Amino acid sequence: MDQELLERMVKEVMASLAGNSTINDEVTPKSTNTNKVNRQDYPLSKNRTDLVKSATGKKLEDFTIENVMNGKIGAEDCRIAPETLEMQAQIAESVGRNAFARNLRRASELIAVPDTRVLEIYNALRPYRSTKVELLKIADELEDKYNAKVNAQLVREAAELYEKRNRLRKD
């Protein structure tokens, strides 16, 4: 990777972290969680255990060695719930960490996507791995199949950026 490209990428990341992101704030995932939390609730695992649940609905208190050993808690129970990520995003916003809050909300969209598919998409997003058409199909899949609108927009932006920077796979 040439030095100029690396410097440009670092500047774009830094601008994004400073809140000057190219991501349209209008497509930030909207919360479906009615539990409002703030910095006083952090950490949720100590201060709001009543709100913390896994993606399968298990309560935090259900996670014991005994329950793991007797099979009441399995690997699928260890996935975080989108609502928990939303609460973490609210806490991040309450302390001015808006970029981190956006990242948590994007992550909450991806919970519905199978792990193997997330890894496939990750690999497809690497430079020279995909054509623009393939990336746009991934974006459509994320939006239509998984309702991951913000992540779909990110993939579309990557496709456009890769095209401008000549980083798409040539067929």
C-alpha positions as CSV (number, residue, x, y, z in Angstrom):
1,M,0.0,0.0,0.0
2,D,1.5,3.4,-0.9
3,Q,2.1,6.0,1.7
4,E,-0.2,8.6,0.2
5,L,-3.2,6.2,0.1
6,L,-2.5,5.2,3.7
7,E,-2.4,8.8,4.8
8,R,-5.6,9.6,3.1
9,M,-7.3,6.6,4.7
10,V,-6.1,7.6,8.1
11,K,-7.4,11.2,7.6
12,E,-10.8,9.8,6.6
13,V,-11.0,7.6,9.7
14,M,-9.9,10.4,11.9
15,A,-12.5,12.7,10.4
16,S,-15.1,10.0,10.9
17,L,-14.1,9.7,14.6
18,A,-14.4,13.4,15.0
19,G,-18.0,13.3,13.8
20,N,-17.4,14.4,10.2
21,S,-18.4,11.0,8.9
22,T,-19.7,10.6,5.4
23,I,-22.4,8.3,6.8
24,N,-25.7,9.9,6.6
25,D,-27.1,10.4,10.1
26,E,-30.6,9.9,8.8
27,V,-29.9,6.2,8.3
28,T,-28.6,5.7,11.9
29,P,-30.5,2.7,13.3
30,K,-33.4,3.8,15.3
31,S,-33.9,2.3,18.8
32,T,-36.7,-0.1,19.5
33,N,-35.7,-0.2,23.1
34,T,-37.9,1.8,25.5
35,N,-35.4,1.5,28.4
36,K,-33.4,4.8,28.6
37,V,-30.1,4.6,30.3
38,N,-27.2,7.0,30.9
39,R,-23.7,7.1,32.4
40,Q,-25.1,6.4,35.9
41,D,-26.3,3.0,34.7
42,Y,-22.8,2.0,33.6
43,P,-21.8,-0.8,33.9
44,L,-25.1,-2.4,33.1
45,S,-24.0,-5.8,34.4
46,K,-23.8,-4.2,37.9
47,N,-26.2,-1.3,37.9
48,R,-29.0,-2.6,35.7
49,T,-28.9,-6.3,35.7
50,D,-32.7,-6.3,35.3
51,L,-32.3,-5.0,31.8
52,V,-29.5,-7.2,30.5
53,K,-30.6,-10.2,28.5
54,S,-29.0,-12.4,25.9
55,A,-30.3,-12.7,22.3
56,T,-32.2,-15.8,23.4
57,G,-33.8,-13.9,26.3
58,K,-31.7,-15.4,29.1
59,K,-31.2,-13.1,32.1
60,L,-27.7,-12.2,33.3
61,E,-28.3,-14.1,36.5
62,D,-28.9,-17.3,34.5
63,F,-25.3,-17.3,33.4
64,T,-23.7,-19.5,36.1
65,I,-21.2,-22.3,35.9
66,E,-23.8,-24.7,37.1
67,N,-26.2,-23.8,34.3
68,V,-23.4,-24.1,31.7
69,M,-22.4,-27.5,33.1
70,N,-26.0,-28.9,33.1
71,G,-26.7,-27.6,29.6
72,K,-29.2,-24.9,30.5
73,I,-26.9,-22.3,29.0
74,G,-25.4,-23.0,25.6
75,A,-23.3,-21.1,23.1
76,E,-26.3,-19.6,21.4
77,D,-27.3,-18.0,24.7
78,C,-24.0,-16.1,24.8
79,R,-24.9,-13.8,22.0
80,I,-25.7,-10.2,23.0
81,A,-29.2,-8.8,22.4
82,P,-29.7,-5.8,20.1
83,E,-31.4,-4.1,23.0
84,T,-28.3,-4.4,25.1
85,L,-26.2,-2.9,22.4
86,E,-28.7,0.0,22.2
87,M,-28.4,0.6,25.9
88,Q,-24.7,0.6,25.6
89,A,-25.0,3.1,22.8
90,Q,-27.2,5.4,25.0
91,I,-24.5,5.3,27.7
92,A,-21.9,6.1,25.1
93,E,-23.9,9.1,23.9
94,S,-24.5,10.3,27.5
95,V,-20.7,10.7,27.8
96,G,-20.2,12.3,24.4
97,R,-18.9,9.1,22.6
98,N,-21.2,9.5,19.6
99,A,-19.0,7.7,17.1
100,F,-18.8,4.7,19.4
101,A,-22.6,4.8,19.9
102,R,-23.1,4.7,16.1
103,N,-20.7,1.7,16.0
104,L,-22.7,-0.1,18.6
105,R,-25.9,0.5,16.7
106,R,-24.4,-0.8,13.5
107,A,-23.3,-3.9,15.4
108,S,-26.8,-4.4,16.7
109,E,-28.0,-4.7,13.1
110,L,-25.6,-7.5,12.4
111,I,-26.8,-9.7,15.2
112,A,-29.5,-11.1,12.8
113,V,-26.8,-12.0,10.3
114,P,-25.3,-15.5,10.7
115,D,-21.6,-15.4,11.8
116,T,-20.5,-17.3,8.7
117,R,-22.2,-14.7,6.5
118,V,-20.6,-11.8,8.4
119,L,-17.2,-13.4,7.8
120,E,-18.0,-13.9,4.1
121,I,-19.1,-10.2,3.8
122,Y,-15.9,-9.1,5.7
123,N,-13.8,-11.0,3.2
124,A,-15.8,-9.6,0.3
125,L,-15.1,-6.1,1.5
126,R,-11.4,-6.5,1.3
127,P,-9.8,-4.6,-1.6
128,Y,-9.7,-6.5,-4.9
129,R,-12.0,-9.3,-3.6
130,S,-15.3,-8.3,-5.1
131,T,-16.8,-6.5,-8.1
132,K,-19.0,-3.5,-7.7
133,V,-22.0,-5.6,-8.6
134,E,-21.2,-8.2,-5.9
135,L,-20.8,-5.5,-3.3
136,L,-24.1,-4.0,-4.3
137,K,-25.8,-7.4,-4.0
138,I,-24.4,-7.8,-0.5
139,A,-25.8,-4.4,0.4
140,D,-29.2,-5.4,-1.0
141,E,-29.1,-8.6,1.0
142,L,-28.2,-6.8,4.2
143,E,-31.1,-4.4,3.7
144,D,-33.7,-6.7,2.4
145,K,-33.0,-10.0,4.2
146,Y,-31.7,-8.7,7.6
147,N,-33.1,-5.1,7.8
148,A,-29.5,-3.9,8.3
149,K,-30.0,-0.6,6.6
150,V,-27.0,1.3,8.0
151,N,-24.6,-1.6,7.2
152,A,-26.1,-1.8,3.7
153,Q,-25.4,1.9,3.2
154,L,-21.8,1.3,4.4
155,V,-21.3,-1.5,1.8
156,R,-22.7,0.8,-0.9
157,E,-20.3,3.5,0.1
158,A,-17.5,1.0,0.0
159,A,-18.4,0.0,-3.5
160,E,-18.4,3.6,-4.7
161,L,-15.1,4.3,-2.9
162,Y,-13.4,1.2,-4.2
163,E,-14.5,2.1,-7.7
164,K,-13.1,5.6,-7.4
165,R,-9.8,4.2,-6.0
166,N,-9.6,1.3,-8.4
167,R,-9.8,-1.3,-5.6
168,L,-12.5,-3.5,-7.2
169,R,-11.7,-7.0,-8.5
170,K,-11.4,-7.1,-12.3
171,D,-13.2,-9.9,-14.1
